[in-house]
Amino acid sequence: MHENFRATVETLVPSFNRLLEMHPIVGERFPPVHLPPDGRLRGVYLLTEGGCHLYVGRTNDIVGRFYAHRRESSGDGVAPFAYRLACLTSGRTGRSYVKGHPDTRAEKMRDLDFQKHFSAAKARIRNMAFRYVVEPDPVNQAILEVYCAVALETPHNTFDNH
């Protein structure tokens, strides 16, 4: 392994540990925190249900992502985990990028039955534990996200190309 990469990974291990040790946020409201001057916390977050770690994400706005995953009005573009859960619960796991095909995101989101699954997934996520760790560097964020997903075996992080 390249020494620079190894050194980067080793600096992220304490962040991984802090993420797991964080007292989870549960419920509708993000607790008050001290924000940097630009008003946004950057880092990696973890969604857990019943003690099972399900999804890891990274963001330049942790508070915003907390709400985007949970808000009833959030669309599939800002609530990708809810979209994934809706695909699974509805049985509509196929993907297509051909306009008008029933397996495109747009067609699924127009389907009333799928919308019910999507809405239920956001409600489910509102009850999940949310943890985060601040990591402002985008490269470290990316590596930490993958590190957490692999180490925690989160079933909903696929890293598929689209």
KEKEDREN-637199 format. One line per field, with one value per atom (N, C-alpha, C, O): residue number from 1; x, y, z. Coordinates in nm, 3 decimals. Example, Ala and Ser with C-alpha at 12.3 -4.5 7.8 and 13.67 -1.06 7.14 Angstrom:
<sites>
k <- (1 / 1 / 1 / 1 / 2 / 2 / 2 / 2) $
x <- (1.319 / 1.230 / 1.320 / 1.424 / 1.285 / 1.367 / 1.290 / 1.341) $
y <- (-0.569 / -0.450 / -0.330 / -0.332 / -0.225 / -0.106 / 0.003 / 0.114) $
z <- (0.780 / 0.780 / 0.780 / 0.846 / 0.708 / 0.714 / 0.787 / 0.804) $
</sites>
This chain:
<sites>
k <- (1 / 1 / 1 / 1 / 2 / 2 / 2 / 2 / 3 / 3 / 3 / 3 / 4 / 4 / 4 / 4 / 5 / 5 / 5 / 5 / 6 / 6 / 6 / 6 / 7 / 7 / 7 / 7 / 8 / 8 / 8 / 8 / 9 / 9 / 9 / 9 / 10 / 10 / 10 / 10 / 11 / 11 / 11 / 11 / 12 / 12 / 12 / 12 / 13 / 13 / 13 / 13 / 14 / 14 / 14 / 14 / 15 / 15 / 15 / 15 / 16 / 16 / 16 / 16 / 17 / 17 / 17 / 17 / 18 / 18 / 18 / 18 / 19 / 19 / 19 / 19 / 20 / 20 / 20 / 20 / 21 / 21 / 21 / 21 / 22 / 22 / 22 / 22 / 23 / 23 / 23 / 23 / 24 / 24 / 24 / 24 / 25 / 25 / 25 / 25 / 26 / 26 / 26 / 26 / 27 / 27 / 27 / 27 / 28 / 28 / 28 / 28 / 29 / 29 / 29 / 29 / 30 / 30 / 30 / 30 / 31 / 31 / 31 / 31 / 32 / 32 / 32 / 32 / 33 / 33 / 33 / 33 / 34 / 34 / 34 / 34 / 35 / 35 / 35 / 35 / 36 / 36 / 36 / 36 / 37 / 37 / 37 / 37 / 38 / 38 / 38 / 38 / 39 / 39 / 39 / 39 / 40 / 40 / 40 / 40 / 41 / 41 / 41 / 41 / 42 / 42 / 42 / 42 / 43 / 43 / 43 / 43 / 44 / 44 / 44 / 44 / 45 / 45 / 45 / 45 / 46 / 46 / 46 / 46 / 47 / 47 / 47 / 47 / 48 / 48 / 48 / 48 / 49 / 49 / 49 / 49 / 50 / 50 / 50 / 50 / 51 / 51 / 51 / 51 / 52 / 52 / 52 / 52 / 53 / 53 / 53 / 53 / 54 / 54 / 54 / 54 / 55 / 55 / 55 / 55 / 56 / 56 / 56 / 56 / 57 / 57 / 57 / 57 / 58 / 58 / 58 / 58 / 59 / 59 / 59 / 59 / 60 / 60 / 60 / 60 / 61 / 61 / 61 / 61 / 62 / 62 / 62 / 62 / 63 / 63 / 63 / 63 / 64 / 64 / 64 / 64 / 65 / 65 / 65 / 65 / 66 / 66 / 66 / 66 / 67 / 67 / 67 / 67 / 68 / 68 / 68 / 68 / 69 / 69 / 69 / 69 / 70 / 70 / 70 / 70 / 71 / 71 / 71 / 71 / 72 / 72 / 72 / 72 / 73 / 73 / 73 / 73 / 74 / 74 / 74 / 74 / 75 / 75 / 75 / 75 / 76 / 76 / 76 / 76 / 77 / 77 / 77 / 77 / 78 / 78 / 78 / 78 / 79 / 79 / 79 / 79 / 80 / 80 / 80 / 80 / 81 / 81 / 81 / 81 / 82 / 82 / 82 / 82 / 83 / 83 / 83 / 83 / 84 / 84 / 84 / 84 / 85 / 85 / 85 / 85 / 86 / 86 / 86 / 86 / 87 / 87 / 87 / 87 / 88 / 88 / 88 / 88 / 89 / 89 / 89 / 89 / 90 / 90 / 90 / 90 / 91 / 91 / 91 / 91 / 92 / 92 / 92 / 92 / 93 / 93 / 93 / 93 / 94 / 94 / 94 / 94 / 95 / 95 / 95 / 95 / 96 / 96 / 96 / 96 / 97 / 97 / 97 / 97 / 98 / 98 / 98 / 98 / 99 / 99 / 99 / 99 / 100 / 100 / 100 / 100 / 101 / 101 / 101 / 101 / 102 / 102 / 102 / 102 / 103 / 103 / 103 / 103 / 104 / 104 / 104 / 104 / 105 / 105 / 105 / 105 / 106 / 106 / 106 / 106 / 107 / 107 / 107 / 107 / 108 / 108 / 108 / 108 / 109 / 109 / 109 / 109 / 110 / 110 / 110 / 110 / 111 / 111 / 111 / 111 / 112 / 112 / 112 / 112 / 113 / 113 / 113 / 113 / 114 / 114 / 114 / 114 / 115 / 115 / 115 / 115 / 116 / 116 / 116 / 116 / 117 / 117 / 117 / 117 / 118 / 118 / 118 / 118 / 119 / 119 / 119 / 119 / 120 / 120 / 120 / 120 / 121 / 121 / 121 / 121 / 122 / 122 / 122 / 122 / 123 / 123 / 123 / 123 / 124 / 124 / 124 / 124 / 125 / 125 / 125 / 125 / 126 / 126 / 126 / 126 / 127 / 127 / 127 / 127 / 128 / 128 / 128 / 128 / 129 / 129 / 129 / 129 / 130 / 130 / 130 / 130 / 131 / 131 / 131 / 131 / 132 / 132 / 132 / 132 / 133 / 133 / 133 / 133 / 134 / 134 / 134 / 134 / 135 / 135 / 135 / 135 / 136 / 136 / 136 / 136 / 137 / 137 / 137 / 137 / 138 / 138 / 138 / 138 / 139 / 139 / 139 / 139 / 140 / 140 / 140 / 140 / 141 / 141 / 141 / 141 / 142 / 142 / 142 / 142 / 143 / 143 / 143 / 143 / 144 / 144 / 144 / 144 / 145 / 145 / 145 / 145 / 146 / 146 / 146 / 146 / 147 / 147 / 147 / 147 / 148 / 148 / 148 / 148 / 149 / 149 / 149 / 149 / 150 / 150 / 150 / 150 / 151 / 151 / 151 / 151 / 152 / 152 / 152 / 152 / 153 / 153 / 153 / 153 / 154 / 154 / 154 / 154 / 155 / 155 / 155 / 155 / 156 / 156 / 156 / 156 / 157 / 157 / 157 / 157 / 158 / 158 / 158 / 158 / 159 / 159 / 159 / 159 / 160 / 160 / 160 / 160 / 161 / 161 / 161 / 161 / 162 / 162 / 162 / 162) $
x <- (0.085 / 0.000 / 0.090 / 0.192 / 0.049 / 0.126 / 0.128 / 0.025 / 0.243 / 0.259 / 0.168 / 0.115 / 0.149 / 0.059 / -0.084 / -0.152 / -0.128 / -0.264 / -0.275 / -0.373 / -0.178 / -0.179 / -0.184 / -0.259 / -0.105 / -0.102 / -0.239 / -0.285 / -0.303 / -0.435 / -0.536 / -0.612 / -0.536 / -0.630 / -0.606 / -0.702 / -0.481 / -0.452 / -0.501 / -0.539 / -0.501 / -0.552 / -0.704 / -0.760 / -0.771 / -0.917 / -0.971 / -1.089 / -0.886 / -0.931 / -0.991 / -1.096 / -0.929 / -0.993 / -1.130 / -1.220 / -1.145 / -1.276 / -1.379 / -1.493 / -1.341 / -1.429 / -1.473 / -1.591 / -1.379 / -1.411 / -1.503 / -1.596 / -1.479 / -1.567 / -1.708 / -1.806 / -1.718 / -1.849 / -1.928 / -2.045 / -1.864 / -1.933 / -1.962 / -2.059 / -1.878 / -1.894 / -1.994 / -2.037 / -2.030 / -2.121 / -2.257 / -2.310 / -2.311 / -2.448 / -2.539 / -2.537 / -2.620 / -2.699 / -2.808 / -2.861 / -2.839 / -2.952 / -3.071 / -3.065 / -3.178 / -3.299 / -3.415 / -3.428 / -3.497 / -3.612 / -3.606 / -3.528 / -3.691 / -3.715 / -3.617 / -3.599 / -3.554 / -3.475 / -3.326 / -3.286 / -3.247 / -3.102 / -3.068 / -3.113 / -2.991 / -2.962 / -2.875 / -2.803 / -2.883 / -2.799 / -2.651 / -2.606 / -2.576 / -2.432 / -2.363 / -2.424 / -2.235 / -2.155 / -2.115 / -2.048 / -2.156 / -2.127 / -2.006 / -1.981 / -1.930 / -1.820 / -1.874 / -1.995 / -1.787 / -1.831 / -1.923 / -2.011 / -1.903 / -1.989 / -2.123 / -2.208 / -2.141 / -2.270 / -2.294 / -2.406 / -2.190 / -2.211 / -2.107 / -1.987 / -2.157 / -2.069 / -2.045 / -2.139 / -1.919 / -1.883 / -1.838 / -1.770 / -1.875 / -1.828 / -1.902 / -1.956 / -1.901 / -1.957 / -2.064 / -2.049 / -2.173 / -2.282 / -2.321 / -2.291 / -2.388 / -2.426 / -2.571 / -2.611 / -2.650 / -2.789 / -2.798 / -2.753 / -2.857 / -2.864 / -3.008 / -3.078 / -3.050 / -3.184 / -3.175 / -3.122 / -3.228 / -3.228 / -3.090 / -3.074 / -2.990 / -2.853 / -2.780 / -2.662 / -2.849 / -2.788 / -2.751 / -2.837 / -2.625 / -2.578 / -2.619 / -2.581 / -2.696 / -2.754 / -2.693 / -2.681 / -2.653 / -2.614 / -2.514 / -2.531 / -2.410 / -2.310 / -2.313 / -2.321 / -2.307 / -2.302 / -2.201 / -2.153 / -2.169 / -2.080 / -2.145 / -2.223 / -2.112 / -2.180 / -2.102 / -2.018 / -2.131 / -2.077 / -2.176 / -2.154 / -2.285 / -2.385 / -2.457 / -2.566 / -2.396 / -2.451 / -2.592 / -2.681 / -2.613 / -2.746 / -2.848 / -2.958 / -2.814 / -2.904 / -2.934 / -3.048 / -2.833 / -2.855 / -2.945 / -3.030 / -2.926 / -3.012 / -3.159 / -3.240 / -3.191 / -3.330 / -3.372 / -3.486 / -3.282 / -3.318 / -3.359 / -3.452 / -3.291 / -3.326 / -3.462 / -3.527 / -3.507 / -3.627 / -3.749 / -3.862 / -3.729 / -3.838 / -3.935 / -3.894 / -4.063 / -4.166 / -4.161 / -4.186 / -4.129 / -4.128 / -4.001 / -3.993 / -3.902 / -3.777 / -3.803 / -3.875 / -3.743 / -3.753 / -3.643 / -3.557 / -3.646 / -3.550 / -3.407 / -3.312 / -3.389 / -3.256 / -3.184 / -3.062 / -3.260 / -3.198 / -3.221 / -3.169 / -3.297 / -3.321 / -3.291 / -3.380 / -3.163 / -3.131 / -3.146 / -3.177 / -3.123 / -3.139 / -3.286 / -3.318 / -3.375 / -3.519 / -3.560 / -3.642 / -3.504 / -3.535 / -3.492 / -3.566 / -3.373 / -3.324 / -3.416 / -3.450 / -3.455 / -3.544 / -3.678 / -3.735 / -3.729 / -3.856 / -3.845 / -3.938 / -3.733 / -3.712 / -3.719 / -3.780 / -3.657 / -3.654 / -3.793 / -3.837 / -3.860 / -3.991 / -4.099 / -4.194 / -4.085 / -4.183 / -4.151 / -4.234 / -4.031 / -3.989 / -3.945 / -3.924 / -3.930 / -3.892 / -3.744 / -3.706 / -3.661 / -3.517 / -3.446 / -3.326 / -3.519 / -3.457 / -3.421 / -3.479 / -3.322 / -3.280 / -3.275 / -3.238 / -3.313 / -3.303 / -3.273 / -3.312 / -3.203 / -3.173 / -3.234 / -3.199 / -3.327 / -3.397 / -3.525 / -3.611 / -3.535 / -3.649 / -3.780 / -3.799 / -3.872 / -4.002 / -4.008 / -4.117 / -3.893 / -3.891 / -3.943 / -3.913 / -4.023 / -4.082 / -3.980 / -4.015 / -3.856 / -3.755 / -3.666 / -3.567 / -3.700 / -3.624 / -3.671 / -3.782 / -3.585 / -3.623 / -3.749 / -3.841 / -3.751 / -3.863 / -3.995 / -4.096 / -3.995 / -4.119 / -4.160 / -4.278 / -4.064 / -4.097 / -4.158 / -4.257 / -4.099 / -4.146 / -4.284 / -4.353 / -4.326 / -4.460 / -4.565 / -4.684 / -4.521 / -4.611 / -4.663 / -4.584 / -4.795 / -4.856 / -4.819 / -4.796 / -4.814 / -4.777 / -4.631 / -4.601 / -4.543 / -4.402 / -4.390 / -4.310 / -4.467 / -4.464 / -4.498 / -4.441 / -4.591 / -4.626 / -4.507 / -4.481 / -4.436 / -4.318 / -4.209 / -4.141 / -4.194 / -4.094 / -4.128 / -4.040 / -4.253 / -4.298 / -4.278 / -4.233 / -4.310 / -4.291 / -4.143 / -4.107 / -4.058 / -3.913 / -3.861 / -3.779 / -3.909 / -3.867 / -3.917 / -3.847 / -4.037 / -4.089 / -4.003 / -3.974 / -3.964 / -3.877 / -3.743 / -3.693 / -3.686 / -3.557 / -3.570 / -3.474 / -3.685 / -3.703 / -3.686 / -3.654 / -3.707 / -3.692 / -3.554 / -3.528 / -3.467 / -3.333 / -3.240 / -3.259 / -3.139 / -3.035 / -2.941 / -2.906 / -2.903 / -2.815 / -2.690 / -2.698 / -2.575 / -2.447 / -2.366 / -2.386 / -2.275 / -2.189 / -2.054 / -2.037 / -1.959 / -1.827 / -1.785 / -1.802 / -1.730 / -1.687 / -1.558 / -1.463 / -1.556 / -1.437 / -1.444 / -1.510 / -1.376 / -1.389 / -1.318 / -1.358 / -1.215 / -1.139 / -1.215 / -1.250 / -1.242 / -1.324 / -1.260 / -1.332 / -1.129 / -1.064 / -1.078 / -1.112 / -1.054 / -1.070 / -1.215 / -1.241 / -1.309 / -1.451 / -1.477 / -1.540 / -1.429 / -1.454 / -1.394 / -1.459 / -1.271 / -1.205 / -1.274 / -1.294 / -1.311 / -1.378 / -1.515 / -1.553 / -1.587 / -1.717 / -1.700 / -1.773 / -1.605 / -1.582 / -1.532 / -1.577 / -1.439 / -1.385 / -1.498 / -1.504 / -1.586 / -1.698 / -1.793 / -1.835 / -1.826 / -1.918 / -1.862 / -1.935 / -1.733 / -1.671 / -1.659 / -1.695 / -1.608 / -1.588 / -1.719 / -1.725 / -1.825 / -1.954 / -2.046 / -2.154 / -2.001 / -2.079 / -2.221 / -2.319 / -2.230 / -2.361 / -2.423 / -2.362 / -2.542 / -2.599 / -2.649 / -2.675 / -2.664 / -2.723 / -2.621 / -2.660 / -2.494 / -2.390 / -2.338 / -2.272 / -2.369 / -2.328 / -2.210 / -2.131 / -2.196 / -2.091 / -2.095 / -1.993 / -2.215 / -2.231 / -2.213 / -2.247 / -2.160 / -2.158 / -2.294 / -2.363 / -2.332 / -2.462 / -2.443 / -2.541) $
y <- (-0.117 / 0.000 / 0.124 / 0.128 / 0.222 / 0.346 / 0.412 / 0.418 / 0.461 / 0.517 / 0.637 / 0.653 / 0.722 / 0.838 / 0.793 / 0.851 / 0.689 / 0.639 / 0.576 / 0.599 / 0.496 / 0.433 / 0.539 / 0.525 / 0.644 / 0.751 / 0.820 / 0.853 / 0.841 / 0.903 / 0.814 / 0.862 / 0.687 / 0.594 / 0.592 / 0.593 / 0.589 / 0.584 / 0.709 / 0.701 / 0.823 / 0.945 / 0.940 / 1.012 / 0.858 / 0.851 / 0.750 / 0.754 / 0.663 / 0.564 / 0.632 / 0.588 / 0.737 / 0.804 / 0.864 / 0.866 / 0.912 / 0.964 / 0.852 / 0.871 / 0.738 / 0.621 / 0.587 / 0.562 / 0.585 / 0.554 / 0.658 / 0.624 / 0.787 / 0.893 / 0.878 / 0.902 / 0.840 / 0.820 / 0.714 / 0.733 / 0.603 / 0.494 / 0.526 / 0.477 / 0.609 / 0.643 / 0.756 / 0.779 / 0.827 / 0.939 / 0.895 / 0.793 / 0.971 / 0.945 / 0.978 / 1.091 / 0.882 / 0.905 / 1.009 / 1.029 / 1.074 / 1.167 / 1.085 / 1.019 / 1.089 / 1.016 / 1.115 / 1.192 / 1.113 / 1.202 / 1.303 / 1.292 / 1.403 / 1.500 / 1.617 / 1.679 / 1.648 / 1.771 / 1.742 / 1.653 / 1.818 / 1.814 / 1.903 / 2.017 / 1.853 / 1.934 / 2.056 / 2.055 / 2.159 / 2.277 / 2.240 / 2.167 / 2.291 / 2.267 / 2.398 / 2.489 / 2.403 / 2.518 / 2.495 / 2.398 / 2.586 / 2.575 / 2.659 / 2.762 / 2.616 / 2.698 / 2.827 / 2.840 / 2.922 / 3.051 / 3.043 / 3.128 / 2.942 / 2.932 / 2.863 / 2.850 / 2.820 / 2.764 / 2.619 / 2.570 / 2.547 / 2.409 / 2.315 / 2.341 / 2.206 / 2.100 / 2.004 / 1.957 / 1.975 / 1.881 / 1.751 / 1.753 / 1.639 / 1.513 / 1.391 / 1.388 / 1.290 / 1.159 / 1.128 / 1.160 / 1.065 / 1.032 / 0.885 / 0.822 / 0.833 / 0.693 / 0.682 / 0.745 / 0.603 / 0.575 / 0.430 / 0.337 / 0.414 / 0.285 / 0.258 / 0.348 / 0.133 / 0.094 / -0.035 / -0.136 / -0.030 / -0.149 / -0.207 / -0.329 / -0.121 / -0.167 / -0.211 / -0.246 / -0.209 / -0.249 / -0.124 / -0.042 / -0.111 / 0.002 / -0.023 / -0.124 / 0.071 / 0.049 / 0.132 / 0.084 / 0.256 / 0.346 / 0.449 / 0.507 / 0.471 / 0.573 / 0.672 / 0.632 / 0.800 / 0.902 / 1.008 / 1.015 / 1.090 / 1.204 / 1.328 / 1.322 / 1.441 / 1.563 / 1.686 / 1.681 / 1.795 / 1.925 / 2.001 / 2.118 / 1.935 / 1.998 / 1.890 / 1.845 / 1.849 / 1.740 / 1.772 / 1.688 / 1.894 / 1.931 / 1.923 / 1.870 / 1.975 / 1.969 / 1.827 / 1.796 / 1.741 / 1.601 / 1.530 / 1.449 / 1.561 / 1.503 / 1.527 / 1.435 / 1.652 / 1.686 / 1.634 / 1.592 / 1.636 / 1.591 / 1.444 / 1.406 / 1.362 / 1.219 / 1.197 / 1.096 / 1.289 / 1.269 / 1.347 / 1.303 / 1.459 / 1.550 / 1.484 / 1.427 / 1.491 / 1.432 / 1.490 / 1.419 / 1.618 / 1.682 / 1.654 / 1.694 / 1.587 / 1.559 / 1.466 / 1.367 / 1.499 / 1.413 / 1.309 / 1.305 / 1.225 / 1.115 / 1.166 / 1.095 / 1.285 / 1.338 / 1.377 / 1.375 / 1.413 / 1.452 / 1.349 / 1.365 / 1.245 / 1.138 / 1.003 / 0.919 / 0.983 / 0.861 / 0.732 / 0.627 / 0.739 / 0.620 / 0.580 / 0.462 / 0.677 / 0.648 / 0.591 / 0.500 / 0.645 / 0.594 / 0.447 / 0.364 / 0.417 / 0.278 / 0.186 / 0.076 / 0.230 / 0.149 / 0.128 / 0.019 / 0.233 / 0.223 / 0.123 / 0.047 / 0.123 / 0.025 / -0.116 / -0.205 / -0.137 / -0.271 / -0.313 / -0.425 / -0.224 / -0.262 / -0.275 / -0.352 / -0.202 / -0.211 / -0.324 / -0.360 / -0.378 / -0.482 / -0.426 / -0.502 / -0.296 / -0.231 / -0.196 / -0.079 / -0.298 / -0.279 / -0.262 / -0.235 / -0.279 / -0.261 / -0.116 / -0.025 / -0.095 / 0.040 / 0.053 / -0.040 / 0.169 / 0.200 / 0.348 / 0.430 / 0.380 / 0.519 / 0.560 / 0.662 / 0.476 / 0.503 / 0.579 / 0.529 / 0.701 / 0.786 / 0.713 / 0.651 / 0.720 / 0.658 / 0.514 / 0.459 / 0.451 / 0.313 / 0.311 / 0.401 / 0.209 / 0.207 / 0.197 / 0.224 / 0.160 / 0.147 / 0.270 / 0.265 / 0.380 / 0.503 / 0.562 / 0.535 / 0.641 / 0.708 / 0.793 / 0.791 / 0.866 / 0.956 / 0.879 / 0.922 / 0.766 / 0.688 / 0.626 / 0.623 / 0.579 / 0.525 / 0.634 / 0.611 / 0.752 / 0.861 / 0.912 / 0.977 / 0.885 / 0.923 / 0.820 / 0.850 / 0.700 / 0.591 / 0.609 / 0.621 / 0.612 / 0.637 / 0.531 / 0.564 / 0.406 / 0.299 / 0.318 / 0.303 / 0.349 / 0.371 / 0.492 / 0.490 / 0.597 / 0.715 / 0.679 / 0.735 / 0.586 / 0.540 / 0.470 / 0.490 / 0.390 / 0.322 / 0.424 / 0.412 / 0.524 / 0.628 / 0.709 / 0.738 / 0.743 / 0.817 / 0.733 / 0.785 / 0.605 / 0.515 / 0.501 / 0.491 / 0.499 / 0.488 / 0.612 / 0.600 / 0.730 / 0.852 / 0.851 / 0.896 / 0.800 / 0.788 / 0.690 / 0.713 / 0.582 / 0.484 / 0.547 / 0.526 / 0.624 / 0.689 / 0.790 / 0.808 / 0.854 / 0.949 / 0.882 / 0.948 / 0.751 / 0.677 / 0.613 / 0.548 / 0.631 / 0.573 / 0.663 / 0.784 / 0.601 / 0.675 / 0.737 / 0.674 / 0.860 / 0.936 / 0.974 / 1.036 / 0.937 / 0.976 / 1.046 / 1.023 / 1.130 / 1.196 / 1.227 / 1.231 / 1.250 / 1.296 / 1.404 / 1.388 / 1.510 / 1.621 / 1.583 / 1.534 / 1.605 / 1.583 / 1.680 / 1.652 / 1.794 / 1.897 / 1.865 / 1.916 / 1.783 / 1.755 / 1.658 / 1.549 / 1.694 / 1.609 / 1.473 / 1.374 / 1.467 / 1.337 / 1.249 / 1.131 / 1.304 / 1.227 / 1.184 / 1.075 / 1.270 / 1.233 / 1.108 / 1.013 / 1.111 / 1.000 / 0.870 / 0.766 / 0.877 / 0.757 / 0.710 / 0.589 / 0.803 / 0.766 / 0.703 / 0.607 / 0.756 / 0.696 / 0.550 / 0.463 / 0.524 / 0.387 / 0.301 / 0.188 / 0.353 / 0.280 / 0.238 / 0.122 / 0.332 / 0.301 / 0.198 / 0.104 / 0.215 / 0.123 / -0.019 / -0.116 / -0.031 / -0.163 / -0.221 / -0.336 / -0.141 / -0.190 / -0.227 / -0.324 / -0.149 / -0.173 / -0.264 / -0.301 / -0.298 / -0.383 / -0.330 / -0.405 / -0.199 / -0.138 / -0.192 / -0.181 / -0.250 / -0.317 / -0.223 / -0.268 / -0.095 / -0.005 / 0.090 / 0.184 / 0.065 / 0.138 / 0.045 / -0.056 / 0.079 / -0.010 / 0.045 / -0.032 / 0.174 / 0.241 / 0.203 / 0.208 / 0.164 / 0.135 / 0.262 / 0.371 / 0.248 / 0.359 / 0.369 / 0.268 / 0.490 / 0.510 / 0.564 / 0.588) $
z <- (0.000 / 0.000 / 0.000 / 0.068 / -0.076 / -0.082 / 0.056 / 0.124 / 0.097 / 0.231 / 0.256 / 0.366 / 0.156 / 0.174 / 0.202 / 0.286 / 0.131 / 0.152 / 0.291 / 0.362 / 0.328 / 0.460 / 0.570 / 0.666 / 0.555 / 0.655 / 0.664 / 0.774 / 0.549 / 0.549 / 0.621 / 0.705 / 0.589 / 0.653 / 0.804 / 0.882 / 0.845 / 0.989 / 1.061 / 1.178 / 0.995 / 1.060 / 1.075 / 1.158 / 0.996 / 0.999 / 1.102 / 1.135 / 1.151 / 1.249 / 1.373 / 1.420 / 1.428 / 1.541 / 1.505 / 1.589 / 1.383 / 1.339 / 1.335 / 1.377 / 1.285 / 1.283 / 1.426 / 1.451 / 1.517 / 1.657 / 1.718 / 1.792 / 1.688 / 1.740 / 1.685 / 1.756 / 1.559 / 1.498 / 1.575 / 1.607 / 1.603 / 1.673 / 1.819 / 1.876 / 1.879 / 2.020 / 2.043 / 2.156 / 1.937 / 1.950 / 2.002 / 1.959 / 2.095 / 2.139 / 2.021 / 1.971 / 1.976 / 1.854 / 1.873 / 1.982 / 1.763 / 1.756 / 1.709 / 1.605 / 1.785 / 1.749 / 1.753 / 1.848 / 1.651 / 1.649 / 1.538 / 1.443 / 1.552 / 1.445 / 1.441 / 1.336 / 1.554 / 1.564 / 1.580 / 1.655 / 1.508 / 1.524 / 1.643 / 1.649 / 1.738 / 1.857 / 1.822 / 1.723 / 1.904 / 1.879 / 1.883 / 1.971 / 1.787 / 1.781 / 1.743 / 1.687 / 1.773 / 1.730 / 1.585 / 1.552 / 1.498 / 1.356 / 1.319 / 1.382 / 1.219 / 1.169 / 1.107 / 1.089 / 1.075 / 1.022 / 0.899 / 0.881 / 0.814 / 0.696 / 0.727 / 0.639 / 0.851 / 0.893 / 0.857 / 0.872 / 0.808 / 0.766 / 0.828 / 0.823 / 0.885 / 0.933 / 0.817 / 0.754 / 0.790 / 0.684 / 0.748 / 0.851 / 0.688 / 0.745 / 0.694 / 0.584 / 0.781 / 0.749 / 0.853 / 0.971 / 0.809 / 0.900 / 0.883 / 0.782 / 0.986 / 0.992 / 1.037 / 1.135 / 0.966 / 1.005 / 1.054 / 0.987 / 1.173 / 1.240 / 1.283 / 1.328 / 1.268 / 1.309 / 1.390 / 1.343 / 1.511 / 1.595 / 1.618 / 1.626 / 1.628 / 1.649 / 1.523 / 1.529 / 1.410 / 1.282 / 1.202 / 1.171 / 1.171 / 1.090 / 0.945 / 0.885 / 0.889 / 0.757 / 0.645 / 0.533 / 0.675 / 0.567 / 0.618 / 0.725 / 0.539 / 0.567 / 0.451 / 0.335 / 0.483 / 0.379 / 0.415 / 0.528 / 0.318 / 0.343 / 0.286 / 0.191 / 0.346 / 0.307 / 0.348 / 0.438 / 0.283 / 0.324 / 0.410 / 0.441 / 0.449 / 0.535 / 0.616 / 0.579 / 0.726 / 0.807 / 0.855 / 0.848 / 0.904 / 0.953 / 0.840 / 0.859 / 0.725 / 0.609 / 0.566 / 0.532 / 0.566 / 0.528 / 0.628 / 0.591 / 0.758 / 0.861 / 0.825 / 0.828 / 0.792 / 0.758 / 0.621 / 0.604 / 0.524 / 0.389 / 0.388 / 0.317 / 0.467 / 0.472 / 0.538 / 0.511 / 0.623 / 0.703 / 0.656 / 0.679 / 0.591 / 0.557 / 0.460 / 0.359 / 0.492 / 0.406 / 0.265 / 0.168 / 0.252 / 0.120 / 0.039 / -0.077 / 0.098 / 0.024 / -0.092 / -0.081 / -0.204 / -0.322 / -0.325 / -0.237 / -0.427 / -0.438 / -0.456 / -0.421 / -0.509 / -0.529 / -0.401 / -0.396 / -0.298 / -0.171 / -0.061 / 0.050 / -0.090 / 0.007 / -0.060 / -0.074 / -0.102 / -0.177 / -0.096 / -0.152 / 0.034 / 0.116 / 0.122 / 0.113 / 0.138 / 0.137 / 0.001 / -0.005 / -0.105 / -0.239 / -0.249 / -0.301 / -0.199 / -0.204 / -0.122 / -0.167 / -0.003 / 0.079 / 0.009 / 0.014 / -0.056 / -0.129 / -0.244 / -0.270 / -0.313 / -0.421 / -0.365 / -0.425 / -0.251 / -0.190 / -0.141 / -0.168 / -0.069 / -0.013 / -0.120 / -0.103 / -0.229 / -0.337 / -0.435 / -0.518 / -0.424 / -0.518 / -0.652 / -0.747 / -0.661 / -0.788 / -0.784 / -0.778 / -0.789 / -0.777 / -0.912 / -0.915 / -1.021 / -1.152 / -1.177 / -1.118 / -1.264 / -1.300 / -1.451 / -1.522 / -1.497 / -1.638 / -1.653 / -1.570 / -1.760 / -1.790 / -1.924 / -1.982 / -1.971 / -2.096 / -2.062 / -1.991 / -2.114 / -2.085 / -2.112 / -2.217 / -2.013 / -2.026 / -1.979 / -1.961 / -1.958 / -1.909 / -1.766 / -1.689 / -1.729 / -1.593 / -1.479 / -1.364 / -1.509 / -1.404 / -1.389 / -1.316 / -1.457 / -1.432 / -1.300 / -1.254 / -1.240 / -1.114 / -1.135 / -1.053 / -1.244 / -1.270 / -1.278 / -1.222 / -1.348 / -1.361 / -1.228 / -1.195 / -1.151 / -1.019 / -0.932 / -0.864 / -0.936 / -0.851 / -0.894 / -0.815 / -1.018 / -1.062 / -1.019 / -1.015 / -0.988 / -0.951 / -0.808 / -0.714 / -0.791 / -0.660 / -0.557 / -0.440 / -0.598 / -0.504 / -0.459 / -0.340 / -0.552 / -0.516 / -0.424 / -0.330 / -0.450 / -0.363 / -0.219 / -0.126 / -0.201 / -0.066 / 0.000 / 0.119 / -0.075 / -0.023 / 0.012 / 0.114 / -0.073 / -0.050 / 0.075 / 0.156 / 0.090 / 0.208 / 0.335 / 0.437 / 0.328 / 0.443 / 0.476 / 0.593 / 0.376 / 0.400 / 0.473 / 0.564 / 0.435 / 0.506 / 0.650 / 0.740 / 0.672 / 0.809 / 0.888 / 1.006 / 0.825 / 0.891 / 0.929 / 1.040 / 0.839 / 0.864 / 0.978 / 1.054 / 0.992 / 1.103 / 1.238 / 1.337 / 1.244 / 1.368 / 1.385 / 1.486 / 1.287 / 1.295 / 1.375 / 1.383 / 1.434 / 1.505 / 1.402 / 1.302 / 1.426 / 1.336 / 1.414 / 1.520 / 1.362 / 1.421 / 1.313 / 1.194 / 1.355 / 1.257 / 1.319 / 1.441 / 1.231 / 1.272 / 1.172 / 1.051 / 1.224 / 1.139 / 1.068 / 1.129 / 0.937 / 0.854 / 0.738 / 0.638 / 0.749 / 0.645 / 0.513 / 0.409 / 0.516 / 0.394 / 0.303 / 0.348 / 0.177 / 0.090 / 0.059 / 0.046 / 0.048 / 0.023 / 0.145 / 0.134 / 0.262 / 0.386 / 0.405 / 0.455 / 0.366 / 0.373 / 0.288 / 0.334 / 0.165 / 0.073 / 0.126 / 0.125 / 0.173 / 0.225 / 0.352 / 0.371 / 0.439 / 0.564 / 0.536 / 0.603 / 0.438 / 0.404 / 0.363 / 0.410 / 0.274 / 0.229 / 0.344 / 0.361 / 0.422 / 0.537 / 0.631 / 0.673 / 0.665 / 0.755 / 0.694 / 0.762 / 0.567 / 0.502 / 0.498 / 0.518 / 0.472 / 0.467 / 0.609 / 0.632 / 0.701 / 0.838 / 0.906 / 0.981 / 0.880 / 0.945 / 0.863 / 0.908 / 0.742 / 0.652 / 0.633 / 0.642 / 0.606 / 0.585 / 0.455 / 0.348 / 0.464 / 0.347 / 0.238 / 0.126 / 0.267 / 0.168 / 0.104 / 0.035 / 0.125 / 0.054 / -0.055 / -0.027 / -0.179 / -0.289 / -0.367 / -0.421 / -0.373 / -0.450 / -0.598 / -0.667 / -0.644 / -0.787 / -0.868 / -0.822 / -0.988 / -1.083 / -1.149 / -1.166 / -1.186 / -1.250 / -1.389 / -1.460) $
</sites>
